[in-house]
Amino acid sequence: MTELPRYAYVVLADRIAADIASGTLALGAALPGERAMTEIYSVSIGTVRRAVRELRDRGLVATLPAKGTFVIAAP
């Protein structure tokens, strides 16, 4: 059976979650800004925003308005 395609924001969220799990993004580390992430991961701003929302829903990051998004837990 073939694997179904996955949404780009889920792929990005999984990639960032893997970076958190491996320690590349340590507890308390700030994620790059949205615009920087569009360039780093070659995705749209909408994909970045949905991926960050997904990471928040998973309880891995928290966003502080005007401060940024920070790692608060490991998967």
Disulfide bonds with the S-S distance in Angstrom:
none
